[in-house]
């Protein structure tokens, strides 16, 4: 039977992984498999709980050496692509939650749009305690997302321009056609934005995306993660600028001038940098202030 292969590139709190995996087991539609790829997390609890689970749809692998974020995601992609019985693939975070209808909705949208390679399912954002969260990032994403009732199918220059203006996707909730993932790879040199880079590679190759509004996924936004974003170094900003500069060149070569302009302007990326200035001021970090200013003001 064809299935949706859920691949978890795991590194983190075993208790949160347990919640994620229990949400998988609670699916109303049985057409799924899940593989946990443990990147050598020191706590063995996950391996003890999921390494020998009785449900045959659950697989667990532990890397012999730590591959890092990009390396483990690329391994996850390769594992999913090698699964010839999987029509669909999703890369779950090890702290997010599937609602019971997630798999059913993924199949419903796929059957409605069998030639669309990427599905963005409806998302609710939660905090560490599982309570609804609606910070600045979520408000910006809502402003950037396609508006209007019902589904939206996007592709080509329109989609590339929209995503280069500001990434409104919720990566762990995305569902991909396995066949499409065989045409791309995660970039090892872009560990912090490897998700957007892969999606844009697909879009540049002709893939389309459908947005479905039915909420069936809870994306966990950690305050710790948000605060760590406020401590970005110049290296992170350098990566962003390099990615957008490369994207502008690629869009020009592709004959997509609007997408190229969006990449060069990178307004949302610049505005995000400015939101980090107060944290740098509080820390009295001249280096971080200079990094913020350089990223926000440089063309």
N, C-alpha and C positions, 0 to 999 in steps of 0.2 A: 504494500500500500504506500502511495506517495505520502510524504510527510514534510512538515516544516521543521528544519533542523535549527535548533536554538543552541548557539555556541557561546559559552561564557569564558571570556579571557579573565581568569580569576587572579586577583591579588587584593587582599583586604580582610575585613572582619568576618570570621567564619559564621558568626551569628546572623549577619546580614545576608550572607550567601544562603544560609538555611531558609530565611524568609523568601528569598528569590526562588529557590528550588521548590519550596512548598507551594508557591503561587503557580509554578509550572505544573505540578502534580494536580492542582485543583482545576485544570482546564476542562471545560465542558466538551470540547472537541478533542478526540484522542489522536488526531493525525499530527503527532509531533515526536521528535527525539531531542534529547539535550546532551551536549558534551561539555563538561567542565575541563578547561585546560589550566591547570594550576602552575603558575610561573615560579614555583619553588617557595611559596609563602612559608615562613618559619613555623607557624602554628600548624600542627598536623590534624587539627580537628576536622577540617573539610574532607581530607582524605579518609579519615576514620568513618565519617558519616556517609559520604557519597561514593567513596571508592569501591565499596562492595554492596551497593544498594540492590534490593531484590527486584526493583522494576527494571526490566530488560531494556527499556527505552532510555535509561540513564547510563552515560559513559563518563569515565573520569580518567584524565591523563595528567601526569605530573612531569614537568620538564626537568631534565637532568641538570641543566644549568639555567640560570635566569636569563631570559631573552629580552627583557624590557618591554615597555608598552608596545612599541611598533613591531618588535619581533614576535610577541605573543599573539597580537592581532593577525599578523600575516600567517602564523601557524594556524590560527583559528579559521582563516579564509581557506587555507589549503585543505584542512580537515573537512570543511563543509563542501568544497568543490569536489572532493573525492567521493562523497556520498552520492552515488548514482540514483538512489531512491528518493533523494530530497529534491522537490521542485522549488522549495522556498527556503530562505536562510535569514536568520536574525542574529545579531551580535549583542547579546544581553550584557548589561552591567551586572556586577555581582552584588549590587545593593538595590536594584530596581524591582518593581513588583508588576507582574502580569495580573490584570483582572481576569476573572474566569472565562470571559468571552474573547480574549485576545486572539487565540489561535483560530477560533471560529470566524472572527472578523477578518483576519488575514486571508483566510481561504475565500470568504465571501467577496472581498474586494478583488482578489486575484482572479476569481471566476468571472467577475464583471469586466475586468480589464486584463485578459490573459497576455496581452502583448506589451504591457507596461512593466518595466523592470524594477521599479522602486515604489513602495507603498509607505506613506507617512500616516500612521494610525493616530487617533485622538489621544492626547496626553494630559494627565493631571500632574502637577508638580507638588511634591511633598518635601518636608524637611526631615531632619534626622529622626524625629519622633514619629514620623508618619502623618503629620498634620499638614493640611494644605498650605502651600507657600506661594507668594505672589510678589516677588521682588522686582527690581529694575530690569533684570535680564528677561524675565517672563513678559513684562510689559512691552519691552522692545521687540521681542520675538512676535508677540501678537500683532504689533503694528506692522511688521514686515511680512507676515504670512498672507496668503491669498484671502481675500474677503468675500463674504457672501455665503449663503446657505448651500448645503450639499457638497458633493465632491468637486474637486478641481483637478484636472489633468494638465500638467505643464511639461514643457520640454524645450529643447533647442536654446536659442539665444535668450528667450524670455526667462527660462528657468536659470540659466547661467548668470544672467544679469542680476536676477533677484537674489541668488545665493551669494554672489560676490559683493553685492551691496550690504548684506548682513545675513549671516547664517541662521535661519529660523527653524532649522530641522532639530528634532530630538533624536540623536543618533541611535541610542539603544532600542528605540521603538520601531525603527525602520525595518521593513521586510523586503528582501531582494529575491529576484529570480536567480536560482543557483547558476543557470547558464550564463547570465550576465557577469557574475563574479569571476568566472573563468577567464574573462577578458582583461582584468585589471589586477593590480596588487597594491598593498599598502606601502607607502613610501617610508623607508627607514629614516630618512633625513628630515621628516616632518612629524615628530612624535606628538606634538600638541594639537595639530590640526590635520592629522592623518585621515579623519573621517570625512571632512569637507573635501580634501584632496581626492579621495577615492570617488566620492559622489560626482565631483566635477569631471573626473576622468570618464566616468560612465556617461554623463550628459554630453560631453564632447564627442563621444562615440555614438551618439544617437539614442541613448536611453531616455525614457520619459518617466515622470513621477506622478502619482496620484495622491492627493490629500483627502483622507476620509475623516469626517468630524467625530465619529462615534468614539467616545473616550473609553479606552480599554487598557491603559498602561499608566502606571505611576512612576514618574521619574524623580529620583531622590536628589535634592539639591542640598549639599552639606554646607553649613556655615563655615566649617573648617576649610572646605575647598574654596569657598568664596573669598575667605580672608587670604588664603594662599595666593589667589589670583591677584590680590592687592600687593603682593610682594614679588611680582614678576621682575625678573632681571632683564637687562638689555638683550641677553641671548634670546629670550622668548620673543621680544619685539623684533629682533633681527630676523627671526624665523618667519614671523608674520609678514614683514616687508618683503622678504625674499619670495615668499609664496605668492603674494599679490603681484609683484613685479613679473614673476614667471607667468602667472595667469594672464596678465595683460598681454604679454607677448604671444601666448598661445591663442588667446581670443582674437587678436589681430590676425594671426596666421590662419585662423579658422574662418575669417570673414565675419566676425561678430563684433562690430565696433562698439555697440552699447555695452556689451559685457566687458570689453577692454577698458572703457571709460570707468565703469563701476569698480574694476580692479585697481585702476590707478588712483581713484579718489578714496577708496576704502574708508568711507565716512564712519561707518559703525565701529570699525576697528580703532579709528582715531578717537572717537567719542568714548569708547571703552577705556582707552588709555587715560583720558582726562578724568574719568571717574576714580582712577587709582591715585590721583594726586593728593587727596586728603589723607590717605593712609601713609603715603610717603612723607607728608608734612608732619603727621603725628610721630612718625619714627625718626624725624629729623635726618632723613637719608638723602643727602645731596645726590648720590649716585642714582637712586631710584627716581628722584625728581628730574634729573637730566635725561634719564631713559624715557620717562613719560613724555617730556616735552619734545624730545627728538622724534618719538614715534608719532605723536599727535600733529607735529608741524612739518615734518619732512615730506616731500613729494617723491 
